[in-house]
Amino acid sequence: MKIDWAALGSVFGVSLVVTVALVALFTLGIVGLSRRERATAQGESAALAVVGAYACFAACTAAVAYGISLIMA
């Protein structure tokens, strides 16, 4: 049995980058919701923060769904 170390390293690198990107995207969504709470407490409008947070969560959902579709194929 011969292990292709270059391919294994490539898969590890891609999965590491995708994982960090998903965590960062989810964190941006949480920060957007936090800004909404802060703006509501101050009596200001936070529509942009909410739209940004929902966009981040939608992108996370799309990335997870794409990953699951790759696994199922």
SULNOR-V440357 format. One record per helix or strand of 3 or more residues. SS is the DSSP state (A for helix, B for strand). FROM is the first residue (numbers start at 1). TO is the last residue. Records with the same first field share a line. If there is no record, write none. Layout:
SS: FROM-TO, FROM-TO
//
This chain:
A: 5-42, 47-72
//
